[in-house]
Amino acid sequence: MPLLLDCLRAFGAEVLNEGDPDRDNPGQLVEHRLTSAEAGFDLWEDGNEPVSLAGWSGPTPNGIRIGPVYTPPDLRGRGYATALVAELSATLLEQGRRFCFLFTDLANPTSNAIYERIGYVRVCESAQVSFERG
């Protein structure tokens, strides 16, 4: 649990630019995914050391979402996340899903190229807009 929480907080701070790491209560997210049959986390290990994390959730009638995907900065560039996402996607497809999908930052050409190399296809772009009370 502490490892998953650390990864989710780091992901939130780095990828989502969240100032408050507890904003969406990562403990609740982890607890839900660890007790759900349709959500979870996988860890990739190298020499019995966890080196990358990928989650899955949000099932649809035909597919399921991969994410978050996180590798600590000092462990990047070794193919850990690539191997993990490829294996997790294959496992979820073998369990009967017709497809897996994920959201990625279009400004990150490295992750986009990796996902395309393992079989993901760009389908659309989206934007998130937040409104605050004045």
Secondary structure, DSSP 8 states (H G I E B T S, - for coil): -HHHHHHHHHHHHHTS--S-TTTT-HHHHHHHHHH-TT-EEEEEEETTEEEEEEEEE---SSEEEEEEEE--GGGTTSSHHHHHHHHHHHHHHHTT-SEEEE---TT-HHHHHHHHHTT---------------
